[in-house]
Amino acid sequence: MSGDQLRRPKDLEKENERLCRAVSDLTLDKQILAEAAKGPEGQREAA
């Protein structure tokens, strides 16, 4: 196997880890925004 073929799986693993962290961060952001949108005590304020 050439050096490129040996390096490719490691590069893909690093990229996968990076993408998993990004998804995790965005999921947390979404949950925080959803909670904030509910308002105090989980109740939506009437507009």
Residue pairs with C-beta under 8 A, 6 or more apart in sequence:
37 44
38 44
39 45
